[in-house]
Amino acid sequence: MKYGIVPVAAALLFQTVSGPSLFGQSKDPGLRGPVKPVFMVTPIGGMSASESALFQLGAAEFRIFNSVMGGPNGPLNKQTSAGLGPRFNSVSCGECHVQPTHGGSSAPVTNQAQLVSGVNTDYGILAPGQTNPSFLQRNGPSFAVRFKYNPDHTRDGGVHQLFTISGRADAPGCNIPQPDFATQFQTGNVSIRITTPTFGAGLIEAIPDSTILSNKNSSLQAKMALGISGHENRDPHNALITKFGWKAQIRVLRDFTAEAYRNEMGVTNDTDTTKNDLTPACQFTSGLDDKPFQTPQGIQTRVDIVNTFMRFLAPPARGAATASVSNGQSVFQTTGCVMCHTPVMNTGSSTSPALANKPVNLYSDLLVHHMGQGLMDDIIQGSAGVDEFRTAPLWGLGQRTFFLHDGRTSDLKAAIAAHAGTGSEANHVVANWSALTETMKQDLLNFLRSL
């Protein structure tokens, strides 16, 4: 059954396009800082003692592996949390949000692709008897997969997990297959998204809707001259502005956390209460998997404390401000990149003084924009259409390995070029980039890698 044309994204996936024949002499300076993740997280300043304590609890939970029933599990008899499956993409938050440290994005070598082999998991084989889809590669990014359409041609758009708990010692009698990713990918029915960093997420959440709208309505003539429009995404149930996710489809950080627990690991919670597969033989827990427990700060759930951890993760630190970086910052403005990648917005009031009335140097307008046919994923979420994506925050870009929603490249120049295409709001800006001297291009690349 043919679902549609195989997208350009599928053809380009994992390719790193570079070289003088396409891009001249300027060069992406590459990953800034350690290539391998360093497991040291930095909290935002000004937190209360209670917030700091919950942050540390959340950091520990962010790293812990999940098994079906919880308790000691695996060859090394390590402690695990309960609720994995029946379908899952990984077994802990920290397996995918790991570069350059926990809370970040995909590492240069993804742990997700090693669950079927047991390499580097410390827990043995976590997806026994299963295979990695062709698009999941050891040296590629971590993924969540959505199908565009159901077999009856109605829209799907939901997450389809890579692995199941079938064959695991802690899931006796469960026997559900992996999705047929090969067929779905071949027919162009697969939309792939890589892990988004969560640094500074609490600051983003604290940016008022009025600030987003005011920024949207600023510099309108300059934006129109460049073909840039963009609009806010909104929750279809209450019309409130949403901010998180590749299409800015989620408003509240806790909902983002809860959805990740259920979609990525199969852990049910007070927001997402239903298992991601209802096959009777694969149900091993009763009630919600994320059960409340007592902490010194009161009754909390795992979603609560991980949400606190992400809420108070500090924004990424900048690199050195060299002369080239300073020149590149000016080029970033004159080419028009700044029209979507807003350098700074400010938070408003907050229940936490650590987040209140602070500058947020995120380099995003938090709006969704048409990115054209080359980046189209044919998924609709809220008021974000088939080729619309949230302006990706650029802070921390210098320490990211993979770019664009599908991780198709690790080369900044290829990522910039991919912004151009039929129907893209970025066409004029990419043309401005192409017209730069090689020195100016290098300055801009150096600036981006300094973020």
N, C-alpha and C positions, 0 to 999 in steps of 0.2 A: 504494500500500500504506500503510495507516494504522498508524503505530507507537504512537500514543498521543495524549492530549490536549495541545494546544499549551500549554505552561506559562505561568503568570503572568509568569515572567521574560521570555518572548518578547514579551508584550504591553507590558511596562514598559521594555524595553531602551532605553537612552539617554535616557529621560525624566528631567528634573530637576523633581521635584514640589516646589513651594513656594508661598508666598503666604498672606495672612492668612485666606483662606476655609478653608484646611485646617490651618494650623499657628499661627494667632494672630500676635502681634507679634514674638516672638523670631525671630532670623534667624541662619543659618549665616554666621559672619564670613568664610568663604571661605579660599582658599589662602593660607597664610602664607609669606612670602618670595618669591623670584623666580618669576614665572609661566613664564619660559623656563628650561630646564635649564642649570645651570652645571657645566661639566665639570671639576670639581675634587673628587677623592675623598679621604676622610680615613681613615687607618688607625687601628686601635686602639692605645692606648699600651702600652708595655712589650715590644714585639716585639724579637727578636734581629736582628742584622745580616743573617743569612741569610733570616729570615722577611721582613724589609723588602725585600730584593732581589727575592725571589720575588713579593711583593705588587706591586711595580712592574712586573715582567714580566707578571703576570696582568692588571693594569690595562690594559696595552697590548694584550694578546690579547683582552680583553673588548671592546675597541673595534674591532678590526680586522674588515674585511669578509671573508666567505668566498666563493670562486668554485669552480667545478667542479674545476679542475685546479690552482689556486693560481698565484702569480706575478703579474706586472704584468697588470692587467685594467681595462677600462673606458676611457672617453674621456680621463680624466686620467692614465691609465697608473699607477695606484696599486697598491701591493703588496697582495696578498690571500693568505689561507690557503686550503688545499685541502680539498675534500671536500663542497662544497655539494650537497644533493639526494640522490636525484632529486626528493624533495618537501621543501618547507621552509615555515616561517612567516615567517622573516626571515633576514637574511644576517649578522647579528652579534648577540652578547649585548646590546651597548649600544644597539641599535636599539629594543629594547622596555623594557629595564631602564634608564630614563633620567631619571626625575623624582624628586627635584629634581637629581640627578646620576647618574652611572653606578653601577649597583647598585640603583637605585630601582625605581619602577613606571612605568606608562604616562604619557607626556607629554600635555599638553592637545591637542596635534596629533600624531597618531601617524605615525611614519615608515612603519609597516607598510602603511598604506593608500596609500602613494605609490610602492611598488615597481613598480606597473604603469605609472606615468607618468614615472618618473625624476626627479620633483621632489625637490630637497633630498637626493638620495642621493650626489651627487658621482661616481657610477659609471655614470650613465645608467639606462636602463630595465633592471631586474633580473628582471622577470617579463613578458617581451614577449608580446603577443597574449593576455593573460589579463585577467580582470576581478576586481574586488573583490566578494566576497559582499555582499548587501544590508546585513548587520549590521555590516560593517567600514566605518566612516565616518572621514573625515579628522579630524573633531573628536571622535572617540570613542577608546576605549582600544585597546591592542594585545590580540590574542586568541590563545588556543589553543582548538581545537574538538575535542570528543569526540562520537562518535555513541553513542547509548544502546543501540541494538540493531542486529544484523545483519539482512540481508533475510530470513533464516529464523527471525527472532524470538528467536534466542539473544542473550544479552547481548554487547555490544561493549565500550564503555568506553574504547577506545583513541583516541589523537590522530589526527586526519585533517587533514593540512597544507593550508594555504590555496592554495599555489602549487606549480608544478613548474618544472623546468629546461628544459622544452620550449621551443624557439624561441630559446634563448640561443646566442650565437656560440660559447661554450665547451662546448656540448653538442650537436654536430652529430648528427643522426639520431634523437635522443630525441623521442618524440612520445606523451606520456601526458597525458590530460586532467585538469583540475581535478575534484574531486568535485562532484556535483550538489548544491551547498549549498542552492539555492532549494527543491528538493523536500524535502530532509531537514529544512530549517527549517520549511517549511509543515506537514509532518506531525508536528512536535514531536519529532524525533529528534536534535536538536542540543543539546548542552550546551556552553555558552560559559564560558570562564574567562579572567580578565584576569591580567596579570603581577603576581606577588607581589614585594615588595621583599626584598632580601637583606641589608640592613644588620643587623649584629649576629648574623649567622647562625652564626658560630663560637661565640658565647656561648650561643646556643640549643642548639647541638649538645652543648655541655659541661654542660648541666643534667642531673644524674643521673636515671635512671628512678625511683629511690626518692623524690626530691624531687617529681616529678610526681605520684606515687601518694599521697604524704603530703598534698600540697595538695588532691588530689581528695577525700581522706577528711576534710578539715577542714571545720568549719562545716556539718556535714551537716543539722542541724535547720533552720538558716536557709535552706539551699539547698532542702530539701524543702518548706518553707513557700512558696517562690517557684516550685515546680514544676521546679527545676533538678536535673538528674542529671549527664549527661555521662560519658564513659568514654574511656580511652586507645585509640588504634588500635594494632594490632600487625601486624608482618610475618607473613604466613601461613606462611612457610617456617621461621621460627625463634622466633616468638612474642615477639620483642623489640619494645619500644615504638617507634613511629615518630612523627616530629615535623614533617616538611617537606611542603609542598604544601597545597592548599586542604582536603584531607581528611586531612592529616597522614599521608599514605600512604607516605612515604619516611623511613627512619631516618637514613641517613648523608648528610652534605652532599656528599661526593664522588659518591655515586650520583645525587643530585639534579642535580649538575653534568653528569655523564655522560649522564643521560637527556635533559637539555635539549639537549645537543649533537646527539644523535641525533634526538630528536623535533622540535626546533625548526629545525634546520639540516641534518639528514641526515648529520651527521659521525659516522662509526662510530668506536668506541674500545674499550678493553679491557673495558669493562663492557657496552656495547651494541654488539655486533659485526656486526649484520646491517643492511644498507641498508633504508630504509623503503619502497622499491619495488624489486622484483627483475626488472623488465623488462630483458632482456639489452641492448637498444640504449641503455639509460640508465646503464650501468655504465662509468665512465671512470677509476676508480682501482683499484689492486690492493692487497690487504691492508687493514689498518685505515687510515682516514684520519688518525687522531690518532697519529702515529708518535713514538716517544721521540726526544729530542734532548738534546745536551749543554748544560748551563748551568753557570755558576760554582758553583752549589749541587748539582751532580750531574745525573744523567739524569732528565729530566722529560718529561711530555707536556703538551699544551695543556690537557687536562682538569685535570692536576695543578696547573698554575700559576693557572688561573682559579679552581679550588677554593681555593687559598691566598688569592687576592685576595678572594673572598667570605668566607672564614673570618675574615679579619682586617679586614673593613670595620667601621668604628666604628659604634656605635648612633647613631640620629639625635639631634641636639642639640635640647634643649627651647627653647621660646619664653619670653617674659617671664612671670614669675609675678606678675600683677596681683592686686588684691583680688578681682576677679570670677573669675579663674582659681582662686584659693584657695577661694573659695566653691563653685565648680563641682566641685572635687575632693571636697569634702564631700558634695555632691549625688550625685556618681558613686557614693559609698559607700552613702548612705541609700536610693537607688532600687534598689540591688541589682546594678547593672552590674558591681560589683567581684567578684561571685560567680563569674563566668566570666572576666572580664578581670582576672586576678590582676596587681596592680601590679608585683610583683617576685618573682623566684625567684633562687636562687644556683647558680652553677656548682660543680662538684666539682673533683677532680683533673684535670689535663690534661697532655698532652705538651708544651704551651707554657705557660710561666708567665704569659704575657699573658692567657690565658683561664682560669687556675686560680683557684677560690675568689673569684669576682667576683659582685657583684649584677647581675642582668639585669632592667632595668626595662621588660619587654616588654609588660605589660598583656595577658597571655594565660595560660590554664591548660594550653595545648597539648593539650587534650582535644577530642573531637568531641561535638557536641550536636545534637539534633533541632531543626531550624529551621523545620519545618512545610511545608505545601503551597506557600506563596507563594515560598519559596526552594528548593524541591526541584529537584534536577537529574536525578534518576533514574539516578545513577551509583553503583555500589558499588565501593569500593576498600578492600581489607583488611576490617576489621570496621566500617568506616564505611558506613552505609546510604544509601538514596536521598535522604534529606533531612538527612543529617548532615554538618556541616562543622567543621573545626578553628576554635576561637576565634581570630579574626584578631588578631595582635599589633597594638596601637594605637600603639606608638611610631612616630613619624614621620607620624602621621595628618594633622597640620596642613599637611604639604607634599604630600599626595596629591590627585590630581584626581578619581579615580573610586573608588566604593565598592561593596562586596558582591562576591561571586565573579564575577558577570557584568558588573560595571561599569555597572549600570543607572542610576545616579544620581551626581551630583556634589554633592548637597545632603545634609548630615549629618542633617537632620530627616527627609528621606525614607528615608535608610538606617536610622535608628532605627525609624521606623514599619514598615518592611519586616520587621523582626525578629518582628513579631506575625503570627499566622496559625494556622490549624487544625493542632494537633500541635506547635507551637513551644514550646520550653522557656523562651522569653523573654517569653511573654505577660504574666505578672504584672509583670515589670520594665517593659515598655512601658506597661502601665496605670499604674504608678507615675510614669513619665515624663509621661504625659498629664495626670496630676493636679497636676503642679507649677505654680506660678505662672509667668508669662511671664519674670519676672526670674530665677527659679531655672533655668528652661530656658536662658535666655541665658548664665547663668554656666556651666552644664554644657557648652554648645556652645563657649564660649570656652576652657574647660579642655581639651576634646578637641582644639581647634585649636592649643593650646599644646604638645601632645605631639610 
